């Protein structure tokens, strides 16, 4: 293995939903992100973009099939310039 190649992994939770805010367990309920959750995803994308400029990162993301997770990932990837 080439010692110059660096591999890393980042894990994050989806942004806030109204159920999170109200202490309701969601499980597999497909609860949408609220405005706070959307802003959280945007801020995460901005932080990762800054980090990417300092150290190149791969733009690969995996998420559950629940909308709140997929939307969080999509917002972050858009901030990083990925489709």
Secondary structure as the mmCIF struct_conf table of DSSP 4:
data_model
#
loop_
_struct_conf.conf_type_id
_struct_conf.id
_struct_conf.beg_label_comp_id
_struct_conf.beg_label_asym_id
_struct_conf.beg_label_seq_id
_struct_conf.end_label_comp_id
_struct_conf.end_label_asym_id
_struct_conf.end_label_seq_id
TURN_TY1_P TURN_TY1_P1 UNK A 3 UNK A 4
HELX_LH_PP_P HELX_LH_PP_P1 UNK A 13 UNK A 16
STRN STRN1 UNK A 17 UNK A 17
HELX_RH_AL_P HELX_RH_AL_P1 UNK A 18 UNK A 21
TURN_TY1_P TURN_TY1_P2 UNK A 22 UNK A 23
TURN_TY1_P TURN_TY1_P3 UNK A 27 UNK A 28
HELX_LH_PP_P HELX_LH_PP_P2 UNK A 31 UNK A 32
STRN STRN2 UNK A 33 UNK A 33
HELX_RH_AL_P HELX_RH_AL_P2 UNK A 35 UNK A 54
BEND BEND1 UNK A 55 UNK A 55
BEND BEND2 UNK A 65 UNK A 66
HELX_RH_AL_P HELX_RH_AL_P3 UNK A 67 UNK A 79
TURN_TY1_P TURN_TY1_P4 UNK A 80 UNK A 81
#
